[in-house]
Amino acid sequence: MNVRPDQLSHRDFYRILIGAVAPRPIAWVSTLSKDGRHNLAPFSFFNVVSAKPPLLGFSPALRQLENGHAPKDTLSNIRETGEFVVNVVTFELAKAMNLTSGDYDPSVNEFDVAKLATRPSQLVRPPQVAASPISFECRLHKVLDFGDAPPSGSLVIGEIVSVHMDENVLGEGRLDPQALDLIGRMGGIEYTRTTQRFELQRPKV
C-alpha cells in the first residue's frame, strides 16, 4: 500500500505520522505571557537540534476554534517574550502532564490545574516544573513558519542557556536512564515507558 499526502485528509495523514514516527519525546513547555500569566503544555513533535550551539526544537500545533484555527498560547507567549523552559516528563508525572494538555483559556494557569509546584529558573523568567528532574532554560533562536499566511504550522528553535538536573537522576557523572524513567508519545492516546532498553555496539570501520 502506498499513499500520498495529497490523496488523504489532513487528519488521516496526521494519524499515519504519529503512529509511525514513534516513540516521540515530550517537551513539557512552560512560558509566561507578556502580562506574566503562567502557561504549561506538552508537545510531542520535539527533539534536540544541535549540540554546538545547544539548540532544541518543538512544533506546537494550532488551536482548534469553531471558525478556524489560532496559535496556541505557548507559541504566542514565546513570540512575545522570547523565553521558555522545556521540562522532561517522567512516568510519575504522566497524569499531571496529561491534565495540562487541555485546550484551556489563556487566563488558566495549568500549573494550578495539575497541582504542580514551580521552581525558579536561573536565566529566564518562565518557571520550571519542580517535580521534573531535568529542565532546559531556553531563549528563542528562531521560529520557522510553514504554509501560507497565517502559518499552518511552526517550528520553535530555542538556545539552551541553562539546564537544571536533579542529583537523584545522576550516576557517576552521567544521567541514569533507569532513574529518569521518561515516557514517550505513541499514536492516539497511547504512551510508552523507557524502562526496557537494549544496547548495540557501533561497528568499528
N, C-alpha and C positions, 0 to 999 in steps of 0.2 A: 504494500500500500504506500502510495506517495501522495502528499498533499502540498498545496502551495498556499501561502498566506492570503493571496488574493482570491482564493476559492472558498475560504471559510469566514465566518463571522469573527469579529474581534474576540468575543467570549470563547468561542470554540478553539481558536488558535492559542489564546492565553492558557487554556486548560492543558494543551499539549506542552507548552513551555514550562509551566510549573510542575507538571508531572514528570517530565523528562530531565529537566535541569534541577537535580536534587541529590542529596540534601543541600539546602542553602543556609548559610549562617544568617543570624538575625541581628540587625542593628537596632538596638533599643535607643532611640534618639531623643534626648532631652534638649529643649530650646526655651528661650524666653522671647516673648513678643517685644516690640519696641516700647510698650507700656509696662513691661515687667510681668506679664502673665505667664505662668508655667505651662509647659506642654510636654507630653511624653507619649511616644508612639513607636511601634515596631515596624521594621521594613526588612523583607527577605530578599530583595534584589540588592545585595550588599557584598562587598569584598574589599581586600587590600588592593591598591592600585600601584603603589611604588614604595620601595624602602628608602630610597635616597633621591629626591626628598621624600619624607614619610607622608604618603597620601593614602586615603581610603575613600571609597565612593559608595553611594547608595542611591537608589532611584525610587522616589516617592510617587505612588500612583495618584491619579486625580480623585478628588472628592466627587461622589455621585450626587447630583441635585435633580429635582423634579424637572427642571427646564434645561438641563445640560450638565456641565462639569465645572469644577473650580479647583485651584491649587489647594493642597492640604495645608493645615496650619503650620506644620513643620517646615515646609518649603517657604511659605510666606515669612515666617519668623527668621529663617536663615537669610533670605534675601534682604530683610530689613536690618538685621543686626550683624551678620557675617560670622556668627559663632554657633557652635553646637557641641554636644557630647554624645559619643556612641558608647553605650553600656552593653556588655555582653549578657546573654541570657542563659542561666543555669537551669537544670531540671527543677530545682526547688522554686525558681521564680517563674516557671511556665504559666501558672494560672494568673499570677499578677500581670505578667506581660500581656496575656490574652485579654484581660479586663481593659487594658489601655488601648486596645486596637479598635474600640468602638468609634463610630463617626460622631463624636461629641461636638457641641457648640464650642467656638473659640474661647468662651468665658469659662469653660470647665477645666479644672486642674486635674489631670489624670493621675498625678501623684496621690491626690486625695481619694480619687475613685478606687484605686488599688491599695490604699492604705500603706503607701510606701514612704519611708523616711528619705530625706535628701542628705547628700554630703557635698560640702562646698568644693568647687573647682579651684585650681591654683591660678590659672592664667586666663580663663574665660568666665563670663558671667553665668551661663546656664549651670544649674546644679547637676550633680551625679545621682544615680540611684545608689543609695547607701549599701544596699544588700548585694549589689553587683560586684563581683571580685575584680573586674577589670573595666576601667572607663578611659576612653580616649577623648581628651580635650582637643577640639579642632577649631581652626579658623578657616573660613571659606577660601578655597583656592579658585574655584570656578564652578559655574553652573552651565551645563550643556543642555540646551533645549532642543527637542525633536518635534518634527511635524510642523504644520502651518501655524501661524499666529491666530489665536493664542496656542501655545505649545500643547501637544497631546501627551508629552512625557518629558521628564527632565532627569539628568544625572548630576547629583551634587557631589563635588570632589572637595574634600577638606584636608588641610595640612594638620597633621598631629603635632601639637605643641607641648603636650604633657600627657603622661599615662599614669593612672593610679593602678597599682597591683596589690591585692591583699596578700599578706605574708602567708596565709593559710593555703594558698594555691601555688606557692613556690617550693621547689625541692632541689637542693644543690644548685641554686642559682638559676634554675630554669622553671618554666611553668609546668605544672604537673597536670596532664590532661585528665587523669582519674579524679583528682581533687576538684578540677574545674567543672566536670560533669555538664558540659554545654549541650544545648539542644539545637536541632536544625529543622528547617521547614521542608515538608514534602508537599505533595499536591493536595488541594482541597483544604480540609481542616486537620490534616494529619501532620504530626511532627515525629522526629526521631531523636534518640538519645545517643551520645557519643561515648558510651562506656564499653562498647565492643569494637576493638581495633585489631589490626594486624600489621606486621612490619614487612617491608620489602627492601632489600639492599639494592642500591642503584648499580647498574653494570659499570665495570671498570673498562674504559676504552683507551 
